[in-house]
Structure formats: structure tokens, C-alpha cells
């Protein structure tokens, strides 16, 4: 049996001087697959069993951590008083566990409208420093990005690592040469599927036994570690948003992930046209961590990204996106 379900993304927009967008995101839905499927048997042989959706699914780390990070950075950026060049979008996705429903609908609509997105900083499971192997790693975070090496997403990941080395030097960035872990995924893939640069942050040492289970509770969180990951996001996103636009246009439908625009040509010495390579963001050549406004903002805002900071009233309005039609079991 199925029923109609209304899903909405929760969005806050901090307007910049230009329409180009920088996204910070996490997903607010959660699931407890182990309990949902425990003891479930198909009503008819050969059919998939219907899971029990009435079980507890706390989701503190997956992905309460990414959602909390997104909301906190929305508060910090809105109160910064800075005039960002890019428009910053803070968004909590719906339906990630059901197949990236909310993010895919949003990213596809952006691409159809030829929207310009320079980065998606997606955060999914970033709040625990204690791994399933019993080892604590509170001093690093993983960033996954889609290749090849000269792709916009890989360039973005390297740029974040460089900026973090300046503003959060105590936190090591571990660049992962994959779009995500084996057999797993998250909402950044909705952006890369639409030719937008995107990365996903993952905690350094995951505890898979707590994921998608009733054990994903607040007791397993390390808020000081989560605050460090928030600082890395803040430094990278602020640097991208304060800088002028990159010299490439992500809205170009003919551009591939490697940064090549198949429509552009330049003459060779013999007069034969050849493909023109569009510049991709380097690891620091076109954007640098020495912007005075970024340094001033970071000096005043760093203490705000702390586990003890409290939310205050801001002028940043959160909105519900348009409902998305879907079906749930």
C-alpha cells in the first residue's frame, strides 16, 4: 500500500551582489533500516517486503549533524554584515534517504533555468570523532569529490583544503579521490549530475553500526569536532562568495566535468580550429586566502562556530520550497 507524501526542502537565501550561488547543505530526513526490516516478511512470495516505518529513527549524526551545521552557518553569515559577491543558499534537503529526492529536484530545476552555481558544500555525517574501530580522530575530515583530477569538483576540493590550511590549520583535510564511499551517496551527487561543482564532507572515522539505526543518538556526537567541521565550511564558502566569479561558466550546457567547452574553438597556427580549454578553478591561482575582508570576517566570526554558541534572531528568513510529489510505502 502506498500513500501520497508532501516533501519540501527548507531554504534560506542570503542575497549577494550577483546571482551566482554558493550552497551549504545537509539533509534533515533519517531512517532506521535495521529496525524497519527486522522480522518483516513479504505478504506474497517473490515480492519485496514492506518495511515498518513506525520505528524510531533518531538520526543525530545522519544527518542531524549536517543540518545543524547548515543552520548555524546561516546564522553566522547573516550576522556577519558582509556584502558577499555571491548569493549564499543554506538548505536542508528532503528525501535523501529515499534517493536524493529533494536535492535532485532542486538541482535539476536550477540547470533547466540555467542557474549559475559555483559550489555545493554538502555535509552528511560530520558530527562524531569516535569510529567503529574505537579510534578517535577529532583532527581531520574527509572531502569526497567527483573526478577527473581537473574537474570543477576536484578543483573545489583542493581549494577548500588550501583555505582550511590558512584559517583552520589544526584541522587536516583528507581529499578522497571518489565521489563518495563505496556503495553510498549523498545530495552533492544531484549537483554533479547537473554539471555543477560539488563536494561532500564526511567525518574522518565513521561508525557504520550507528548509521541507519536506532543507535544514532546525540550521545554519539562530538560537538567540538562538529564545530571544527563548521569552521572549515565557513572558511571555504566565505572565500568563494567574497571573491569575484571564476573565469568559467557552469551554466554552459556543453561544458564537461573536466572543464572543456566542446563548442568553443580557437585557431591554431595552421588556421585549423581546435577546442578551447576553459579555465578551471586552480588550487589558489584565481582565488586566494589573502582577501582582507575575508580575514576581518573570520577574525570576528570564528568564535561563533562553537558548540556553546546560541542562536539569536536574525533577518535571514527560512522558507519551505515548493512541495514535491512522491510516493511512500
N, C-alpha and C positions, 0 to 999 in steps of 0.2 A: 504494500500500500504506500502511496506517496501523497504528499500534500504540498501546496504552494508555500514558498518561503520568501519573504522580502529581505534582501541583503543590501546593506548600504556601507560605503566607505565613509569614514569620519575624517573630514578635511579641514585644515586651517591654512590660510594663504597670507603670507607677509609680502605685500607688493613691493617690487623693486623698480628701478628706473627703466628696465627693459622687460619684455615679455618672456625672455628665456627663463627656463625653470631649473631649479635645483631641488631635488626631492630628498627628504629624510623620512624613513618609514619603518613600520613594523606591522605585524598582523594581530588583531585582537581576538580572533576565534581560537578555540582549542578543542582537543579531542582526547578521549581515553580509550584507545583502541583495544587495549588488553582486557579491560573490564567489559567493554561493549560487545566483544566477541566471545567472552567466556561462557561456555556451556550452550552457545547458540547453535541450533541445528536447522537446516533448511526444511521448510514445510513440505516441499516436493523434491524427490530425489533428482539430482542434477542441477538444481537451482542454487544460486548464491544465497547463503543465509542472511537474513535481515539483522543488522546489529541493534543492540539495545542502546538507544541514545539517551536514556534517562539516568545514566551513571554519572558520578561526579567526575569532572574533568577540570582540576584547578588551574593548570596552565601557567603557573607562576613564572617559569623561565621560558616556556614555549607557548605564546610569546609575550607574556606579560612584561618581560624584561625589555624587549624591543619597543613595545607600546609605551612603557613608562619613559624610556629614553627619548622617544619622539615627542611626547608631551612636554617633558622637561626642557628640551631644546627649543620647542616652540615658545615656551615662557621666556627663556633666556634671550633668545634672538629678538623677540618682540620688545623686551625691556631694554635692549642694548642702545637704542636710539640711533643706530647706524643707518645710513642711507645706502642700502645694498644695490648694486647694479642689477643683479639677477633677482627674480621673484622666487622666494623660498616657499616650498609647499611641504607641510607636515601632514602625514596621512597614515591612518590606521586602517589596514586592509581588512576586508571581509572575505570569508570563504577560502583562505589559503589552504587549509587542511582538506578541503573538498576539491582542490585542483586549481588554485590560483585564480579563483573566480573574480574577485573584486579587482585585483591588480591587472588582470588581463583585459577586463572590460575597460578600465581606465586608460591603460597604455594604448590599446587599440584605437580608442576614441581620439587620443592625442595624435596618433600617427595619421588617422584619417583627416584630422583638422590641420595637419602639417605643423603641429606644435614643435617648438624648439626646446629640447631637454638636454642639458649639459651633463647631468649626473643624477643617479639614484643611489643614495646611501641607504641600503636596506639592512635592517638589523633583525636577526632571527636567532634566538638563543644566545644571549650575550651577558647573562647575569650570574653565572656560577663559576667559581675558580677551582672547585673540587671535582676532579674527574672520576669516572667509574673505576679507574685503576688505583684510586686512593691518593693520587699525586695532586698537589695543589699548585696551580700556575695562575697567579694573580698579576703577572707582569707582562703578559702578551695577549694578543688577539689575532685571529686568522681573518684574512680578507680573500675571498674567492672571486675570481673574475674569468670571463669567457675569453679564450684566445681567438686568433693567434697573438704572438707577442706584441705586434704593432697595432693591435686592435684598440679602439677607443676605451673599452672597459679595462684592459690591462694597463693602458696609459694612466687611466684614472686611479687604479690601484697603486701604481708606483708613485703617483703624485701625492696620494694620501699618506703613503709611507714616508715620503720626504718631508711633508708638512708636519706630521706627527713627530718626526725626529727633532724638529725645531721647538714645537710647543708642548709636546708631552714626551720628552726624551726618556723618561723612566719606563715607558710602555713600549714594548717591542712589537712591531708589525710583522706578522708572518704571511708573506704573499704566497698564495696557493695557486698553482697553475692548472686550475679546473674551474668550471662554472660553479660547482658545488661538490659536496661529498658524494661518494658512490651511492647511487640509488636514492638520493634525496634531492630536494629542490626548495626554492622559495620564490618570493614575489619579484626579485630582481630579474628573474628569467622572463617575466612578462615584458620588461623593458628591452632586454637584449633581443627578444623575438621580434620587436618592432624597431630594431636598429638604433636603440638609444644606449648610451654608456651606463652601465650599472654594475655594482658590486654588492656582495653580501658579507656582513660581519658575523663571525661565529666565535664563540668562546674557544680558548686555546685547547682545553682538555675536557671534552664532553662526557657526560654520564648518560649513556643511551638508555639505561634501565629506568631512568626517571622520565624520559621523554614519552609523550603519548600514553601516559599512565596516571593513576591516582596519586603517585608519589611526587609529582611535580608541584611541590608546595613551597610556600615562602620560606620555610626553614632551610631549604637548599640554596637560597640566594646569598650572594656576597655583594652587598650594595656598594662597598668601596670599590670593588672590581668593576661593577656596572658603571659607576661614576667615571672611572678611567676610560672606559669604552665610549662614554658620552662625550668626554673631552676630545678624544680622537675624532669623533664625528663632527664636533663643533669646529675644531680647527680646520679640518678639510673642507667642510661645507662653507664656512665663512670665507675662506681663502678663494674658493671658486666663485662665490657670489659677489665678493668685493671687486674681483678683477674684471676687466673688460672681457667681452666674448672671445672664445677661442677662434682661430682662423679657419675653422671648418664649419659646415652647416649640417647638423644631424638630421635636419628635415629633408635633406636630399634623398629622394627615393632611390636613386641609382647608386648611392654610396654603399659599399660593402663594409663588413666589420673591420677589415684591415685598414680602412681609411681611404680607399681608392674610389674615385668617382668615375664610373665607366663612361659617362657622357663627355667628360672634359678631355680635350686634346690640345697638345702644343706641337708646333712644327719642329722637326729635327733639322740638323744641318743640311740634310739632303732634301728637305721640304716635305718629307713623309710624316703625316700626323702620328703622334704617339700618345698613349694615355698619360694624363697628368696626375701626379700623385698629390692628393690633398693633404696638407699638413695635419698631423695628429698631435694631440697634446703630449708634449715631452715630459720628462721627469722633472722639469723645472725651467726649461728654456723660455717658455712663453708665460709661465706663471711662477712667481717666486714668493717665498715666505718673508720677504723684507718689506712688505707694504706697511706704511706707518699706521694707517687706520686699522689694519688687522692686528698689529701689535698693541695699539691702545685698547681696542675692544677686548683682546684676550686678557690683558692685564686686569681689566675691571670685571670681566665675566667669568674668569676661571673658577673663582670660589663658589659661583652659583651652581656649577655642575657637581654638587656634592650630595652624599646620601642624607645629609641633615637639612638641606635647603627645603623651604616650604613654598608651595605655590602661592602666588598673590594674584590679585585681579589685574588683568591686562586688557589692552584694547584688541587683542587678537581673537577673532571670532571663529569658533569651531562650527562646522556645518556638516550636515548629512548629505552625501551625494544622492543623485537620483537612484531610486530603487532599481535593483537588477532582478529580473525574473529568473528563478531557478526552481529545481525540484529537489526535495529531500526525502529520504526514506522515512 
